[in-house]
C-alpha cells in the first residue's frame, strides 16, 4: 500500500471562500420567508373568520393597555 494522499480535490481556503459573501459560507442565501398574503377582513386565511376577529380584539386590547412604564409612573 502506498501512503499517497489524493491531491486531485484539494480543499483550500480559496476554494471555500470563492462563492461566499462573508468568507464563512454560512447563511449567504437567507431570505425572509413570506407566508402567502397578510390576513385581512376580506381574506382572513390562514385563520377562519372567528379566529381572525379574536386576534383583532386581542391586538386592540394589548395596544390599548398601559405599558409597565406607564403603570410605574402613575
trRosetta pair geometry for C-beta under 8 A, 3 or more apart (Angstrom, degrees):
i j d omega theta_ij theta_ji phi_ij phi_ji
6 9 6.6 1 134 35 111 82
7 10 6.0 1 -162 -58 61 104
10 15 7.3 169 104 -21 71 145
11 15 5.7 -114 -147 70 48 141
11 16 6.9 59 179 -52 86 98
12 15 5.1 106 54 2 68 99
12 16 7.4 -136 100 -2 41 89
13 16 5.8 -57 -149 37 37 110
13 17 6.1 11 163 0 72 114
14 17 6.5 -69 -138 49 25 94
14 18 6.3 51 159 -60 62 95
15 18 6.0 -33 -151 -11 26 119
16 20 7.4 -7 144 -6 64 135
16 25 6.1 -88 175 -36 85 138
17 20 5.4 -83 -145 42 51 114
17 23 5.0 -2 -128 -140 117 62
17 25 7.2 -117 -97 -49 47 96
19 25 7.6 59 80 -113 77 93
19 28 7.9 160 132 93 77 169
20 23 5.8 163 102 -66 123 11
20 24 6.5 -162 169 56 150 36
20 25 4.3 -87 -92 -81 139 59
20 28 5.6 -137 -141 -65 68 146
21 28 5.0 145 12 -130 104 106
22 25 7.8 -126 63 -19 84 26
22 26 7.4 -53 64 51 126 73
22 28 7.0 -156 11 -86 92 92
25 28 6.6 -59 -156 -19 36 122
27 30 4.6 -3 -169 -25 86 123
35 46 7.8 -51 153 -21 120 126
36 45 6.9 -68 128 112 154 113
36 46 7.5 123 45 -47 145 95
37 40 7.7 -53 138 -3 115 100
37 43 6.7 34 86 97 138 131
37 45 7.4 67 59 72 99 104
39 43 7.0 -134 -142 105 53 65
39 44 4.8 37 -163 -151 109 50
39 45 6.4 -164 -105 64 86 40
39 46 7.3 -89 -74 21 115 53
39 47 6.0 23 -122 26 152 106
39 52 5.8 -152 165 -122 137 120
40 43 5.8 40 53 49 87 69
40 44 6.9 -121 67 -79 32 53
41 44 7.0 9 -128 -63 21 94
41 52 7.8 162 -106 134 46 138
44 47 4.9 -68 149 75 103 89
44 48 6.8 52 94 166 126 13
44 49 5.6 140 26 -94 151 51
44 51 7.5 151 148 72 131 85
44 52 3.6 -84 -153 -50 136 158
47 51 3.9 -132 -168 91 109 116
47 52 4.3 144 98 -58 130 82
47 55 6.7 -93 -104 -5 173 137
48 51 5.2 89 51 13 70 103
48 52 7.0 -140 94 -7 32 93
49 52 5.7 -57 -145 38 31 111
49 53 6.3 33 156 -21 65 105
50 53 5.8 -54 -149 34 29 111
50 54 6.5 28 153 -16 63 106
51 54 5.7 -56 -150 38 32 111
51 55 6.4 34 152 -21 66 104
52 55 5.6 -51 -149 34 33 113
52 56 6.5 34 152 -19 64 103
53 56 5.8 -54 -150 35 33 111
53 57 6.5 33 152 -18 65 105
54 57 5.6 -52 -147 36 34 112
54 58 6.3 35 154 -19 66 106
55 58 5.7 -54 -146 38 32 112
55 59 6.2 33 155 -20 65 106
56 59 5.7 -52 -145 36 30 111
56 60 6.4 28 156 -17 64 105
57 60 5.9 -57 -149 36 30 107
57 61 6.4 29 153 -18 64 106
58 61 5.7 -56 -149 36 31 111
58 62 6.3 28 155 -17 66 107
59 62 5.8 -56 -147 38 31 109
59 63 6.2 24 157 -14 66 109
60 63 5.9 -56 -142 42 31 107
60 64 5.9 23 160 -14 66 115
61 64 5.9 -63 -140 44 26 105
61 65 6.2 36 158 -36 64 105
62 65 5.9 -46 -145 19 28 114
66 70 3.9 -119 -175 92 104 132
66 71 5.4 131 114 -55 119 79
66 74 7.5 11 165 -19 162 138
67 70 4.8 100 52 6 72 101
67 71 7.1 -134 98 -4 40 88
68 71 5.6 -52 -147 36 33 113
68 72 6.4 34 154 -21 65 105
69 72 5.8 -53 -148 35 31 111
69 73 6.4 28 154 -18 64 107
70 73 5.8 -57 -147 37 32 109
70 74 6.5 33 155 -25 65 107
71 74 5.9 -56 -149 29 31 112
